[in-house]
Amino acid sequence: MRNKKQDFLDQDWHQLQLHSANNKHLQIVDRKGRILAYRIPLPEKHLQQLVSTEHLIPSRTVKQHSRGITSNRHWGLWKKYVVDPRMTGDYLKDLPHSQQWLEENQGLFQHLSNILHLLDPKMYVRFSSIKKFLPEGVVPACGAWYACALNLSMTADGWGSFKSSKLVLWQLGVVLETLPGDAVFFMGRLITHNTVDIQGGIRNLINCFVHQAPLSWKDQKHKELTGFDRAMYSKKRKQHAGYPKYTETPSRKKQQRQHSIAQHSQQQEGARSDAECIETISRTKTILRTDGDGNGNGNGNGDGERAETMSRAETGSPNRAEPPHSDEQQDKGKKRQQDEGDAESAESAMDGGDLGTEDELEAMYELRLGDEEQEEEED
């Protein structure tokens, strides 16, 4: 099954709007003025520092990667598949060179962080607020960003001997021409992107990023200390601001889950209907058997009427006429009703009780299938 990303990449990027490279800042905003992408040339001193410290990066075999033919590594803070944040395996493996390279280029990361602080103060504060929750010895590696990916000798914008390249932001419908030393800010997780029309020789790229996992971990730690639920606050804030409710096309797994829930509900309703029919037929047969002279023929005397009255009393009919009971018989009746109630409660507990509405069923299936999906992602 093809994904949306591949559908974008198969399109002709020449049909999109091109923004040529220059020495000026370029920002792309939506109709509400929110910045979607921002291109800026870096100061020459930071570019020269990258070139002079390139020898600190340990050599690694160039191979086919999701971003092209490149040598790839990740240095910095990591949280996926672990309980608490830690430094990445590549960072630990490449010590002390990894730490030395990061320290030598902190001027670049601080410069980029200052720009982020100006462009999106809320994002900057959210990224930076994790520091006081981190374990000892674990720190964001790239200023405001938690980690960076180093892609060397690849076909992408960055630094090196190449002349120019073009960064395609598919959902925005734009193409940004980039030169050596250019930096581009955008939400890479939300915007499908790739680089085309490479002109020149060797290209190296730094991709500074923040994963959702450490942010969620920080929000949970903050909630444990203060009781503040950021997810609930954000949801209420959007509702108060009049944001439209998010709707999405159900995935194949979700459609299968909804179909299973509908089938389960139908089976449950069918079982209830069958039980009611059986109870009604049983009650009718009881009346027919007891009404008459024992051979299926009504004799019209008091015996037939008395037998029908007893049958209705056994099935819970309101027409039941009960004779007065002694104190001993009343105590036995109460005890029998209590035993029957305890038996029904025990049976309900063993069967799981009534599954309830479809919303409850949905929650049960979401919980069970959600765990399975998480295990598949970890595998």
Backbone torsions as a table, in degrees:
resi	resn	phi	psi	omega
1	MET	NA	125.8	-177.9
2	ARG	-74.1	143.9	176.6
3	ASN	-100.1	168.7	-176.5
4	LYS	-65.6	-33.2	-180.0
5	LYS	-61.0	-44.9	-179.7
6	GLN	-66.1	-34.4	177.0
7	ASP	-61.7	-40.5	177.3
8	PHE	-64.4	-47.3	-174.4
9	LEU	-65.4	-22.3	178.9
10	ASP	-82.3	-6.5	-179.6
11	GLN	-80.5	168.2	-179.6
12	ASP	-90.7	109.8	-177.3
13	TRP	-69.3	-16.8	179.2
14	HIS	-63.6	-21.2	-178.9
15	GLN	-80.2	-7.7	-177.6
16	LEU	-89.7	164.6	-178.7
17	GLN	-74.9	128.8	-177.1
18	LEU	-101.7	132.3	173.9
19	HIS	-113.2	107.7	-175.5
20	SER	-68.9	155.7	-178.5
21	ALA	-75.9	146.4	172.9
22	ASN	-157.5	-175.4	-177.8
23	ASN	-93.8	21.0	-179.0
24	LYS	-111.6	163.1	175.1
25	HIS	-75.4	148.3	176.4
26	LEU	-134.2	126.1	176.0
27	GLN	-124.0	142.2	177.4
28	ILE	-117.0	123.5	-175.6
29	VAL	-123.6	160.7	175.4
30	ASP	-90.1	-172.6	-175.2
31	ARG	-66.8	-21.0	178.7
32	LYS	-95.8	6.9	177.1
33	GLY	85.4	6.8	179.0
34	ARG	-79.5	134.9	-176.2
35	ILE	-75.1	124.6	178.3
36	LEU	-101.0	-30.4	178.1
37	ALA	-154.9	148.2	-177.9
38	TYR	-145.8	122.7	179.3
39	ARG	-111.1	135.5	-177.3
40	ILE	-147.2	136.8	173.9
41	PRO	-78.6	138.0	-179.1
42	LEU	-82.5	152.1	173.8
43	PRO	-59.1	146.5	-176.2
44	GLU	-60.8	-32.0	-177.7
45	LYS	-64.7	-35.5	179.3
46	HIS	-72.2	-35.4	177.2
47	LEU	-66.3	-41.3	178.5
48	GLN	-66.2	-34.3	178.3
49	GLN	-66.1	-38.2	176.1
50	LEU	-61.7	-42.4	-179.7
51	VAL	-66.6	-41.9	-175.8
52	SER	-73.4	-21.4	-179.2
53	THR	-103.6	7.3	-178.6
54	GLU	-63.6	-28.8	-179.4
55	HIS	-68.0	-17.1	179.5
56	LEU	-74.9	-17.9	-178.3
57	ILE	-80.8	116.7	-179.4
58	PRO	-57.7	142.4	-179.6
59	SER	-70.1	147.8	180.0
60	ARG	-147.1	147.3	-176.9
61	THR	-62.0	133.0	176.2
62	VAL	-78.8	129.6	-177.8
63	LYS	-146.7	170.5	179.4
64	GLN	-67.8	129.8	-176.2
65	HIS	-134.7	166.9	179.7
66	SER	-60.8	-21.9	178.9
67	ARG	-103.0	11.9	178.2
68	GLY	121.8	-164.5	177.1
69	ILE	-88.4	109.7	-171.5
70	THR	-162.0	164.0	166.6
71	SER	-99.0	128.6	-170.0
72	ASN	-127.0	140.4	175.5
73	ARG	-153.3	158.6	179.5
74	HIS	-124.5	125.4	177.7
75	TRP	-119.6	128.4	174.6
76	GLY	139.7	-155.9	-175.2
77	LEU	-83.3	139.7	-174.8
78	TRP	-139.7	149.9	-179.2
79	LYS	-138.4	-18.2	-173.5
80	LYS	-63.3	134.7	174.7
81	TYR	68.3	14.5	176.9
82	VAL	-132.2	161.6	-176.5
83	VAL	-73.4	-50.4	-178.8
84	ASP	-118.6	154.3	178.7
85	PRO	-59.1	150.0	177.4
86	ARG	-150.2	173.7	175.2
87	MET	-81.3	151.4	-174.7
88	THR	-67.1	157.8	177.7
89	GLY	-63.5	-37.8	177.9
90	ASP	-63.0	-40.1	179.0
91	TYR	-62.3	-47.4	-179.0
92	LEU	-65.9	-37.8	-179.3
93	LYS	-67.1	-35.8	-174.7
94	ASP	-92.3	4.3	175.7
95	LEU	-60.0	146.1	1.2
96	PRO	-87.4	-1.7	-174.2
97	HIS	-64.3	-37.3	-178.3
98	SER	-62.7	-46.3	-179.9
99	GLN	-66.4	-38.1	179.7
100	GLN	-65.2	-43.2	179.3
101	TRP	-63.7	-42.4	179.5
102	LEU	-63.6	-41.1	179.4
103	GLU	-65.8	-39.6	-179.1
104	GLU	-66.2	-25.0	-176.4
105	ASN	-111.2	20.0	177.4
106	GLN	-64.6	-26.6	176.1
107	GLY	-61.1	-41.4	177.2
108	LEU	-64.4	-46.8	-177.5
109	PHE	-66.6	-35.1	177.3
110	GLN	-68.5	-37.5	177.1
111	HIS	-62.4	-44.9	178.4
112	LEU	-66.2	-37.7	179.1
113	SER	-64.6	-38.5	177.8
114	ASN	-63.4	-37.8	177.6
115	ILE	-66.5	-43.0	177.2
116	LEU	-60.6	-39.2	179.0
117	HIS	-59.7	-36.1	179.2
118	LEU	-77.6	-38.8	-176.0
119	LEU	-75.3	-42.2	-175.4
120	ASP	-145.6	83.0	-177.6
121	PRO	-58.7	-36.7	-179.1
122	LYS	-64.4	-43.0	178.7
123	MET	-65.0	-40.3	179.5
124	TYR	-60.6	-46.4	-179.7
125	VAL	-65.6	-40.2	179.9
126	ARG	-63.4	-43.1	178.2
127	PHE	-63.7	-43.9	-173.1
128	SER	-75.4	-21.0	-173.6
129	SER	-70.9	-7.0	-178.1
130	ILE	-77.4	-18.1	-169.8
131	LYS	-57.8	-41.2	-175.5
132	LYS	-76.3	-8.0	179.4
133	PHE	-100.9	-12.3	-172.4
134	LEU	-73.7	148.6	174.5
135	PRO	-64.4	162.3	-179.6
136	GLU	-63.4	135.0	179.2
137	GLY	86.8	-2.0	178.9
138	VAL	-113.2	119.4	-176.9
139	VAL	-140.0	155.0	171.3
140	PRO	-59.9	136.5	-171.4
141	ALA	-89.6	-22.1	-169.4
142	CYS	-129.9	59.1	-179.8
143	GLY	70.0	-122.7	178.8
144	ALA	-71.2	-25.0	-178.4
145	TRP	-86.6	148.3	-173.3
146	TYR	-81.4	-28.7	-176.2
147	ALA	-157.6	172.5	177.3
148	CYS	-143.1	149.9	173.7
149	ALA	-104.5	129.1	177.2
150	LEU	-103.4	115.6	178.1
151	ASN	-114.1	108.7	-175.6
152	LEU	-103.4	144.8	177.9
153	SER	56.4	44.8	-178.8
154	MET	-117.5	170.0	179.0
155	THR	-93.4	83.0	178.7
156	ALA	-159.2	167.6	178.6
157	ASP	-73.2	147.7	-179.1
158	GLY	167.4	-134.1	175.1
159	TRP	-121.7	159.1	-177.7
160	GLY	144.1	-161.4	-176.0
161	SER	-94.7	7.3	179.8
162	PHE	-74.6	162.9	-175.4
163	LYS	-95.5	-47.7	-179.4
164	SER	-164.2	165.8	174.6
165	SER	-154.1	172.4	-178.2
166	LYS	-128.9	124.4	179.0
167	LEU	-97.6	121.0	-177.8
168	VAL	-99.1	123.1	174.4
169	LEU	-108.6	98.2	-164.5
170	TRP	-67.4	-48.2	-178.3
171	GLN	-63.7	-27.8	179.1
172	LEU	-84.1	-16.2	179.0
173	GLY	71.2	32.1	-177.9
174	VAL	-132.3	157.4	175.0
175	VAL	-125.6	124.6	-179.4
176	LEU	-106.0	119.3	173.9
177	GLU	-78.1	133.1	-177.2
178	THR	-124.8	145.7	178.0
179	LEU	-113.9	165.3	176.1
180	PRO	-56.1	129.3	-178.9
181	GLY	95.0	-2.8	177.2
182	ASP	-79.9	145.5	173.8
183	ALA	-120.6	139.5	-179.7
184	VAL	-126.5	125.4	176.3
185	PHE	-98.7	126.3	173.9
186	PHE	-165.8	164.6	-179.1
187	MET	-85.4	91.7	-175.0
188	GLY	-65.5	-25.1	-179.9
189	ARG	-75.0	-24.8	-176.8
190	LEU	-101.1	-27.5	-174.0
191	ILE	-108.0	119.2	175.7
192	THR	-67.2	131.7	-174.1
193	HIS	-147.5	153.5	171.0
194	ASN	-161.5	164.4	-177.0
195	THR	-109.1	135.5	-177.2
196	VAL	-134.1	171.2	173.6
197	ASP	53.0	57.1	179.5
198	ILE	-75.6	130.9	179.1
199	GLN	-121.1	119.1	176.0
200	GLY	120.2	-152.4	-172.0
201	GLY	-109.1	-120.9	-171.9
202	ILE	-72.1	138.8	179.4
203	ARG	-130.2	134.7	176.1
204	ASN	-124.9	147.8	-173.6
205	LEU	-137.7	137.7	169.8
206	ILE	-110.6	125.4	178.4
207	ASN	-115.4	101.6	178.1
208	CYS	-83.8	135.0	-174.3
209	PHE	-149.5	162.9	172.6
210	VAL	-132.7	120.0	177.5
211	HIS	-80.0	158.8	178.3
212	GLN	-70.2	-30.8	-174.8
213	ALA	-57.6	-50.9	178.8
214	PRO	-66.1	-30.0	177.0
215	LEU	-66.6	-43.0	177.2
216	SER	-63.8	-39.1	177.6
217	TRP	-62.2	-43.1	179.0
218	LYS	-64.1	-41.9	178.6
219	ASP	-61.8	-37.8	178.7
220	GLN	-67.6	-41.8	177.2
221	LYS	-63.0	-40.9	178.8
222	HIS	-65.3	-37.6	178.4
223	LYS	-66.4	-39.3	179.3
224	GLU	-64.4	-31.8	-178.1
225	LEU	-84.1	-38.5	-171.0
226	THR	-115.9	-17.5	-175.4
227	GLY	82.9	0.8	-179.2
228	PHE	-81.2	122.9	179.7
229	ASP	-100.7	102.8	-175.6
230	ARG	-67.0	-37.6	-179.0
231	ALA	-62.7	-44.5	178.7
232	MET	-66.6	-38.6	178.6
233	TYR	-63.0	-43.9	-180.0
234	SER	-63.5	-38.8	-179.9
235	LYS	-64.6	-46.5	180.0
236	LYS	-66.1	-35.7	-179.5
237	ARG	-66.0	-40.8	177.9
238	LYS	-65.8	-40.3	178.4
239	GLN	-64.2	-40.7	179.4
240	HIS	-66.4	-34.1	-179.8
241	ALA	-78.2	-5.4	177.7
242	GLY	82.5	23.9	177.2
243	TYR	-65.3	139.0	175.6
244	PRO	-66.9	146.0	178.7
245	LYS	-64.5	136.5	-177.9
246	TYR	-74.2	128.2	176.0
247	THR	-122.9	143.3	-178.6
248	GLU	-138.4	156.4	175.0
249	THR	-76.1	123.6	-176.4
250	PRO	-59.5	139.5	175.6
251	SER	-72.8	170.7	-179.6
252	ARG	-62.4	-39.6	179.2
253	LYS	-66.5	-39.5	179.9
254	LYS	-68.3	-37.7	177.1
255	GLN	-63.1	-42.4	177.7
256	GLN	-63.2	-39.1	179.6
257	ARG	-65.6	-43.5	178.2
258	GLN	-64.1	-38.5	178.2
259	HIS	-64.4	-40.7	179.0
260	SER	-64.5	-39.2	178.9
261	ILE	-64.2	-43.3	179.4
262	ALA	-62.4	-43.1	178.1
263	GLN	-61.8	-42.8	179.9
264	HIS	-61.8	-42.3	179.9
265	SER	-64.3	-42.3	178.7
266	GLN	-63.0	-43.0	178.5
267	GLN	-62.8	-39.4	-180.0
268	GLN	-66.2	-43.9	178.4
269	GLU	-64.2	-39.4	178.0
270	GLY	-63.1	-40.4	179.3
271	ALA	-65.6	-38.6	178.4
272	ARG	-65.5	-43.2	179.9
273	SER	-62.7	-42.4	177.9
274	ASP	-61.3	-41.3	-179.7
275	ALA	-64.2	-40.1	178.6
276	GLU	-65.4	-41.8	178.3
277	CYS	-62.0	-44.4	-179.6
278	ILE	-62.1	-41.1	-179.6
279	GLU	-65.7	-40.1	179.8
280	THR	-65.7	-45.0	178.9
281	ILE	-62.7	-41.6	-179.7
282	SER	-62.6	-41.4	179.7
283	ARG	-64.2	-41.5	-179.4
284	THR	-64.8	-43.6	179.5
285	LYS	-63.0	-37.0	179.4
286	THR	-62.3	-41.9	-179.6
287	ILE	-66.4	-42.4	-179.3
288	LEU	-65.4	-37.3	-177.9
289	ARG	-69.5	-35.5	-174.1
290	THR	-92.0	-12.2	-176.8
291	ASP	-93.9	106.8	178.7
292	GLY	136.3	-156.4	-175.6
293	ASP	-100.5	14.6	179.4
294	GLY	96.0	-13.9	-179.9
295	ASN	-111.0	14.4	-180.0
296	GLY	87.0	3.4	-178.9
297	ASN	-111.5	126.8	177.8
298	GLY	-73.6	134.5	-179.3
299	ASN	-103.1	-3.4	174.7
300	GLY	72.1	5.5	-179.6
301	ASN	-96.4	-175.4	-177.4
302	GLY	-68.2	-23.5	-178.8
303	ASP	-63.3	-44.3	180.0
304	GLY	-63.0	-43.3	179.0
305	GLU	-64.6	-39.5	-179.8
306	ARG	-66.2	-38.9	178.9
307	ALA	-65.7	-41.3	179.0
308	GLU	-64.6	-40.8	178.7
309	THR	-62.5	-41.2	178.9
310	MET	-65.0	-39.8	180.0
311	SER	-64.1	-43.3	178.0
312	ARG	-64.0	-36.2	177.9
313	ALA	-64.0	-37.9	-179.6
314	GLU	-68.8	-30.9	-178.6
315	THR	-92.9	8.8	173.6
316	GLY	86.8	23.6	-179.2
317	SER	-72.2	142.7	178.0
318	PRO	-70.0	-9.4	-179.5
319	ASN	-82.7	3.2	-175.4
320	ARG	-65.4	132.5	176.4
321	ALA	-111.2	108.7	-175.1
322	GLU	-99.6	135.2	174.1
323	PRO	-72.6	158.4	179.1
324	PRO	-63.8	141.9	-179.1
325	HIS	-106.5	154.1	172.8
326	SER	-78.3	168.9	179.4
327	ASP	-60.8	-39.2	-180.0
328	GLU	-65.0	-42.1	179.2
329	GLN	-66.4	-37.5	178.5
330	GLN	-64.4	-40.9	178.0
331	ASP	-62.9	-42.0	178.2
332	LYS	-63.3	-39.4	179.8
333	GLY	-65.0	-42.5	177.9
334	LYS	-63.3	-40.5	179.5
335	LYS	-64.3	-40.7	178.7
336	ARG	-63.6	-42.3	178.2
337	GLN	-63.3	-39.8	179.1
338	GLN	-64.8	-42.3	178.1
339	ASP	-62.5	-41.7	179.1
340	GLU	-64.5	-39.5	178.2
341	GLY	-64.5	-41.4	177.5
342	ASP	-63.4	-39.1	179.4
343	ALA	-65.4	-41.3	178.8
344	GLU	-64.8	-39.7	178.7
345	SER	-63.9	-42.7	179.2
346	ALA	-63.9	-41.9	-180.0
347	GLU	-65.0	-40.3	178.3
348	SER	-63.9	-39.0	179.2
349	ALA	-66.0	-38.9	-179.9
350	MET	-69.1	-36.7	-178.0
351	ASP	-82.1	-9.4	-177.5
352	GLY	92.6	-2.8	178.4
353	GLY	73.7	-173.7	177.6
354	ASP	-73.3	129.3	-177.5
355	LEU	-70.9	-15.5	172.1
356	GLY	84.0	-151.7	-173.3
357	THR	-76.3	171.3	178.6
358	GLU	-67.4	-28.5	176.9
359	ASP	-63.8	-40.5	177.7
360	GLU	-66.9	-40.0	176.5
361	LEU	-61.2	-42.1	179.6
362	GLU	-60.0	-42.6	179.4
363	ALA	-63.4	-39.7	179.8
364	MET	-65.5	-44.3	179.7
365	TYR	-68.2	-37.3	178.1
366	GLU	-61.7	-42.0	-179.8
367	LEU	-64.1	-46.3	-176.8
368	ARG	-70.0	-48.6	-177.1
369	LEU	-73.9	-28.1	177.4
370	GLY	-62.2	-38.8	177.5
371	ASP	-64.5	-39.3	-180.0
372	GLU	-66.0	-40.4	179.6
373	GLU	-64.8	-37.9	178.8
374	GLN	-64.2	-40.2	178.8
375	GLU	-64.3	-37.7	178.4
376	GLU	-64.8	-38.7	178.9
377	GLU	-66.2	-39.2	-179.5
378	GLU	-68.5	-33.9	176.9
379	ASP	-65.8	NA	NA
